[in-house]
Amino acid sequence: MLRVVLPILAALAAGTSLAVADPQAGGDLAICRDRQAEAQARATACDNLLNADRVAGKDKAIALSVRGTTLLNKRDHVHAIEILSTALDLDPDYAVALNLRGLAYERSGQDDLAMADYDLALQKRPAYGVPYNNRGVIQLRRGALQSALDDFSLSIKYTPKFLLAWTNRARVRTLMKDFDGALADFAEAEKIDPAAPQIASNRCVTYGMMGKFDKALADCNRLIERQPKNVFAINNRADANMMKGDLEAALKDYNTAIQINPNNVRAHSGRGQIYERRKDLAQARADYRAAAYSLTKFDEIDVARARAIARERLAALTAQTPGGAPVGHRVALVIGNGAYKNVHALANPPSDSRLIASVLRDVGFQTVISVNDLTRDKFFEALQAFATEAEKADWAVVYYAGHGFEIGGVNYLVPVDAKLAADSDAETQAVALEQVIAAVGAARRMRLVVLDACRDNPFAPAMQRTLSLKLVDKGFSNIEPGAGFMVVYAAKHGETAMDGDGSANSPFATALAREIRQPRVEIRKLFDIIRDDVWAATKHAQQPFTYGSPPGREDFYFVAGK
C-alpha cells in the first residue's frame, strides 16, 4: 500500500556514547563519533580510521556500524551483514548495530533473523524507539495488525519525533478501520514535518477507505501537482478512484504510472483488476503476470500486497483459460540490441539474434519473432505481444543479446535509447528481468529465458548515485526463478560474457546454435554441454550458468529425433 523508508539515519542518531578516543585518531575520530555530523563526512572519517587501522574496541564498532550503514544504503546487504556482525563481535551490547543488521537481514528477505536482531536490540535498550518501528513493519507485512500497532505505539512513546512511526501507525489504524485514530496520527506527523510527502499520500488512502473521496483526491492531487512523476502517489490516487467506482479515472492513473515506470508492480496489479471487471481477461492476465513474478526475496509492504493479489487472480483466471494449441506448439522472441545511442554500440547482438532465430525456425518453432535495436517502448510492446503468443503455446522462449546488468539488486535489460544518467533511471528506462519472465509465464510446459547480456555496465562510470544504490560494473546477480522456469545466463552471475571477434558470433551464441540442432539432447543436459563448450572456447574466461529448472516429470528436446 505505501512505501517504507529505511530509518537508517535515525537509527544511527540514536547511537550510544563511545569509548575514550585514540589520541592518534585526531579529527577523524571526533567526526566519526559525532552523531550529528553530516552523513558523508562521518562515513569518510570512519573509513579513514578503519583503513588506517587507527581505531579499536567500541570506537571500532561505531566506525564499522557507520560503514555498515553505507553498505545498507547501497543495498549491499551481504557485506553489510558481515561488517555489522564484526561490529557486534567487538561490542555485543551495541543496540544500534543490532538494529542495522536487522534491517540488512530484513532487506535480504530473512525476516526471522531480522526479528531476532530487533528483539535483542530492545533487550539491550528497551527505550530505543527505532527497532520497535522496524519490528512493526515486519508484523504489518505478515498481517499481524495488532502486534504492528503495539510496536509502532512503543516507537512513538520512546521516539516521539520519529515521523515514520506516526505514519506507519496511521497506516495500521487505517487497515483496522480506526480512521479517527489514523487521522489523529497524520495530524501529529504534520507537526513534525508538514511537507512530508508520505503524509498526504497515505492519508489519501485513509480518506478513500472512509468514503471521503473528495478529501482523498485533494490530498493526492496536491502531492502530484508538486511531484508529477511520483508513481507512488499516482497509484494511491488510482486506488482511491477504484474505491470511488470511477474506473476510467483509475485506469488513466494506472496507465500513467506504467508509462512512467513499466516495471511497476502496483500499477499492473491494479490495472489487471480493472480489466478483469471489464471482462477483458486476456489483458487482465497480461497485467497480473507483469506483477506476479519476483526474482528477489524482499518486497516492500505495498508491493507485496499488490503482487499477492496478482498471483491469486492470475491463478484463478488461468484455471478458466481453455486449452489452446496442440501439444508441441513452440514460440520464441529473439532480440538483439546493438545500436545503443548513448554508450558504445555492440556489433554482435543483431548478428547473434539472427543466428538464433534462424536455428529456432529450423528446429520447428511455429512462431519466431525476431526484432533488433528496441527502444524502451518498443521493448515493452514486443514483450506484451509475445505474452499473447505464449498463452497459446506449450513452449515460450526469449533470447536476448545486448547490454544487461544489475543495479540495486535488480537485473535489467537495456533498450537502445536508455540514458541512465543516474542509478534511479534504471527502474523507468530499462526492462526488469521480471518482465521477461512474465512474458514467457503463460506457456503451459517450457518457459525459458536465455540472456547473452552479461557485459560490463557501460553507464557505470558516469552514473550519478542519486539513490545510493549499489552500482555493479559487470554482469547480473544470481536469481531464484519460480518452479517451471529456466533462466540461462551466458556468463555466471557477477561475470561478463564475451562478444565475438570481428564479424564472428559470440562464443555463447555459437555454442547455443550448434547444440540446439542436436537430436535427443534433453534441455538440462543441453545447457550443461553449452556451458562446457563456452568454457573451453573462451579458455576458461566465461562460464554460462543455468537457474531454475523445467517441470521434473517430463523431458524436453529442441529436436526430438527418432
N, C-alpha and C positions, 0 to 999 in steps of 0.2 A: 504494500500500500504506500509506504513512504520510506525514503532513503534514510539509512542510519549512517551518521558521520562518525568516524573513529575519533574518540575523545583522547587522542594520544597526548596532545599538548597539555590538556587538563590533567591527565594522569601524571605527567612529569611535574606540573606545577604543584602537585600535592606531595612531592617527594620529601623524604626525611632529611635531617641535617647530616653533614658528612664528618668524616674523621679529620683530625688535625692535618693541615696542609703540609706537603713536602716542600721545604724551602726552595728546592731547585725548580719546582714547577712554575713559580712566578705567576705572571698574569694569566696564563692558560688555566691553571688550576682554579684561580678565583672566578674566571668566567665559566668554567665547566661546572663549578659548584653553585653558580648563581641561577636560581630557579626563575628569575625574572629576565634573564638575558635573552637577547634576540636569538631565535632558534638556530639560524645558520651559524651565527658567531659561536654559540655554545657548542654546536656539533663540531665545528672546526677546532675549537680549543680542546675538547675532549679527545678528538682524533690525534691532535698533536701530542698530547700526553701519552696516549696508548702507543702511538707509532714510535715514540722515543723511549718507551718503557720507563716513564718518569712518574708512575703512579702505582699504588698498591692498596691492598685491603679494601675498606669500604669506599675510599675515593675511586679506586679502580672499578668497583661495582657500579658506581654512579656513571663513570665515563662509559662503561660498556652498555649501560642502560640507555644513555643518550645515543650511542651508536645503534643499538637495537631499534630505537625509535626511527632513526634514519632508514634502516632496512625495512621496517614496517611501512613507512611512507612510500617506499619503492616497491612494496608488495613482494619483497623477497623474504617470504615467511620462513623458509627453511633456515637461512642464515640468521634471521632474527631470533629464531628459537635457540640456535646454537649459542649466539652471543649472550642472550639473556640467561640461558642456563649457566654459562660461565660466571656471569654476574652473581647468580644465586649461589653458586659454589663458594664464592668469596664472602657473600653476606646472605645467608639463608633467611634472614628476617626482613629482607628488603621488599616491602609490600609493593612498591612501585614496579620493580622488576617482575614480580609475580603477576601483577595486573597486565603489564605489557606482554608478557609471554602468553597470558591467557588470550589476549587479542590476536596474537600470531597464530595460536592454535585454532581459535575460532575462525579466522580468515582462511585457514587451510583446511577447514571442514572437520576439525577434530573437537567437536563441542564438549565431549566428556572430559577431555584433558583441559579445555578452557575452563569449564566449570570447576574442576579441581583446583586450578590456579586461583580463580576468583575467590573460592571458598577459603583457601589458605591465606590469601592476601587479607581477607576480612578477619580471619582468626588473629593475624598479626596486628592488624589495625582496624578494630571494629567501627571506628568513626570515619573511615576512608570512604568517601561517597562514590567515587568513580566506579569501583568494581561492582557496587550494587546495581548501578545503571547497566553495566556490561552484562552482568548475570541476568538482569531483567530482559535484555534484548534476546538472549537465548531462550528464556522462558516464553517470550512473546512469539518467537519463531516456532516454538514447539506447541503453541496453542494453550499454554498454561497461563491463562489471563490473570487469575488471582495472584499467583506467585509473581508474575511480572509486575502487577500493580504494587504488591508489597515491596518489591525491590526498588522500583522507581520512587516510591514514597520514602524509603530509607535513604536513597541517594539525595533526594531533596532535603531531608532532615539534616544530613551531615554536610551537604554542599549546596546551600540554598541559592547560590548564584549560578548554578550549573544549568544553563538554558536547555540543554539536550534532555536532561532528566524531566523537566517540566513538559516539554513537547512529547516525549515518549509516554509519560503518564497520561497526557491528554489523548494520545492515540489509543492506549489500552482502555481508557474510560469510554472512548467513542465506540470501540468494539463491544464493550459491556453495556452500551446504551445508557451510560451515565453522562448524558450530554451536558447537563448543567455543570458537573464536575470538570468535564473536558474544557468547556468554555472558560471556566474559572482558571484552569491551568494555563490556557493560552493567554489570558489576561496577565497572569504573573510573569509569563515568559516575555510579554511585551514590555514589562517594566525593566527587564534586563537588557533587551535589545529590540526595540520596536520595529527595526528594519530587517530582522532575521527572516529570510525567505521561507524557512520551514514553518513559521507560524501561520502565515496566510495560506500556504499550500495545504498544510494539514487541516486547518480549520475549514477550508473549502469542503473537504470530505466530511467533516463532522456536520456542518450545516446541511450537506446533501443528505446524509443519513437521517437528519431531523426533518427532512422535507422542506427546509427553508431554502429553496433553490435560488431565490434572488440574492440572498446573502452569500450562499456558496459560490455562485458565479461571480459576484462582486469581488470576493477575495481572490479567486483565481485570475480574474480579468486584470485586477490591479497588478498582480505579480507578473503576468505575461506581458503587460504593457511595458514593464521595466526590463523584463528578460524574455524577449520574443522567441528565443530558441531554448527555453527551459522545458525540455521534454517531460521532466517530472511533473511540472505544473500543468502542462498541456494534457498529459494523461489524467491528472486529477480532475481537470475540467471536463474531460470526456466522461470520466466515471460519474461526475455529478449530473451531466446531461443524460447519461444512461439511467440513473436513478429517477430523473425527472420524466423519462419516457421520450425525450427528444433524440431519437436515434440518428436523425440527419445531422444534428449538431455534434453528437458524439462521434459519428463516423468521420465527419470533417476533421475533428481534432485528432483522432487516431491516424488518419491519413497524413495529417501534418507531422505528427510525431514520427511516423515511419519515413516520410520524405526527409526529415532531418537526420534520423538515425534508423536505417533499415534493419539494424540488428536488435531493435528494442523489443524485449520480451513482453512487457506490459501492453504495448500498443497492438502487437499481433494477437495476443490473447483476447484483449477487449474487442478488437475488430472481428475476430472469429466469432465471438458471441453475437455480434450484430448480424453477421452473415447467416449464422445458424438460425436466428429468429426469423430472418427473411427467407429461409429455406434454400439459400444458396449454399448447399452443403459442400460442394467441391471447393469453393473459395474459403469456407469455414475450415475445412480440413487443412488447406494450404496454410492458413494463418496459424492454426493450432500446431501444425508441425514446426513452423518457424519459431514458435515459442516453447515447444515441448522439450527439445533436446538440449542437454547441457554436458559439457566436457570438463567442467570444474566441480569441485566438491562443495563449493560455498555459493549460496545465493543470498543477497540481502532480502529482508523480510518481504518487501512488496514484490520483488521478482520471484521469490519462492512461491508466493500465493498465486501469482499470475501463471507461473509455469505449472503448478499443480492443477489449476483449472484447465489449462490447455491439454495436459496429459489425460485428464479424466474425460473431457469432451471428445478428444481425438479417439480414445479407445471406444467410446460409445458410438461415434459416427463411423468408425472403421468397421465395427461389428455390423452396421447397417449396409455397408457397401457391398453390392452384389459382385460375384466373380466376374472378371473381365476376360482378358485374352487367354488362350490355352497355355498350358504349362510349357515353358521354354521360350516365352516371349521376352526378348532382351533389348534394353535400350541403353544408350550411352550419351553423355555430354562431354565433349572434348574441347578444352580451352587452352589456347596458347597466347600468353600476354608477353609481348616483347617490345613494342613501340612505346616505351614509357616517355612521358612528356617532361617530367621534372627531375628525373635521375637518369643515369646511364641506361641505354636500351640494352635488351638481351637479344642476341642473334638467334639463339636456338629454339626457344619455346614455340614459335609458329611452325617451324620445321618438325619439331618433336610431335606437336599435336597432329599435324597432317599424317605423320607416320603412324601414330597410334590409331587415329580414326580409320585409316585405310586397313589396318590389320583387323580392327573390330568388325568392319564390314566383311572382310574376307572370311572371318570365322563364324559369320552367320547372325550378327546382331541385326535385328529388323529395323531399328531406328538408331542412327548415329548423327547427332547434332554437333557439327564442328564449327567453332567460332574462334576468332582471334582478336586480340587487341581491344578488349572490352573496357569501356568506361564504367564508372560505378553504377550508373543507372542501367546500362546495358547488361552488366554482370548480374544484377538482381533480376532483371527481366528474363534473362536466359535461365536462371535457376528456377524462377516461377513457372516458366513454360515447360521446363524439363520435369518439374514435380508433377505436372499434369500427365505427362507421358509415363512417369514412373508408377502412377496409380493403376495403369493398365498392364503393368509388366510384372514378370517374375524376377528378372534381374534389372537392377539400375546401377550404372557405373558412371562416376565422374572422374575424368583425368584432367589435372590442371598442371600446366607448366608456366612459370613466371616467378615474379617476386613474391615471397611469403615469409613471415617471421612472427615472433611472439612479442607482444608489448603488454606489460602488466598482467602476465599470466594468461592472456587470451591469444590464440593463434589466429592470424589474419592472412587472407589472400589479397593481393594489391591490384586494383584496377589501374589502367594506364594513365588516368587523369589525376591520380592521387597526388596531393602536395605534401601532406603530413609535415607541416611546419612545426607542429607541436605534438607531444605524445597523445593529448586528448583528441586529436583529429582522427586517430585510427578508428575509433568507435563509429564515426559518422562517414568517413571517406573510404574505408576498407571493408572487406567482407569477412565476417567472423566464420571460422570453420564450422560452427554450429549450423549456419545457414546452408552450407553444402551438405552436411549430414541430414538436414531436414529435407533437402531436395531428393535424396535417394530413399528417404524413410518410408515412402508409400509402397515400395516394391514388396512383393509377397515373400520372396525367398532369399535372394542375394542382394545385399546393399554394400557397395564397395566404393570407396573414395581413394584415389591414387594421386599423391602430391609430389610432383617433381619440382618442388618450390623451396627447398631448404637452402636458400642462398644467404649471403651476407645482407644485412639490413642497410641499404644504401642511403636511407634517410637519417640514420642514427647520428652521424657527425654533426649535422646542423639542427637536429630536432630539439626544440625547446622543451624543458621539463616543467610544464605548467601544472601537472597533477602529481609530480614527484613519483611517477610510475617507474618501475624497473625497465630500463631500456635494454633490450637484448640485441647484441650486434650480429648474431648469426643463428640461423635455424629456428625450429619450432620447439615448443615444450612438449613433454610427454603427456599423453591423454589416456582416458579410460572410456572408450565408446560403449554404448549400451549393447545388450545382447543382440546378436544377429547382424552386427555391423563389422566391417573390416575397414580400417584406415591404414594405408601404406605410405610411409614417408620414403622419399628417395635417399634420405640420409637420417641416421638416428637422431633423436632429439638433442638439440644443442650443437649439432654438427652441420656442415654445409655440403650441398650437392654440387657436382661439377657440371659445367657446360661442356659441349664437345669442342674439339679443336677445329677452328675454321668453320667449314661448312658441314662438319660431321654432327650427327645427333649426340645428345648427352649419353653418357655411359648407361644411365638408368633406362632411358627410353629405348636405347639399342637392345639392352637385355630383355626388357619387357616385350618389345615387338617380336623378338626372336622366340622367346619361350612360350608366349601365348599361342603360337601356331602348333605347338607340340601336342599330339593327341594323348588322351588318357593320363594327363597330369593333374591330379586333384589340386584345387586352388591353394590350399595351405602349403603343400609341397612346392607348388609353382613359385610362390613368392620366396620360399627358402632357397630355391635354385637361383632365382634372380638376385637375391642377396649375395650368394656366393659368387655369381658371375661378376657383379659390380665390384665386390671386394677385391677379386683377382684383377679385374681390368684396370682398377684405379690404384693398384699396388698398395692396397690396404689404407687408402686415403678416404674412402667413402663406404659406409655400411648401411644399406637400406634396413628399415625396421617396420614390422607389422604390429598394429594394435588391434585388439578385439578379435572376433572370430565369427564365421557364419554359423548357422544352426548346426548343432553337433550330430544329428541323426541322419545327415544327408551329405553325399559327396557332390562337389561342384567342379565342372570341367568347362574351360573355354572351348575345347574341341573334344567331343565325347569319343570319337573314333569308333571302332567296331569291337 
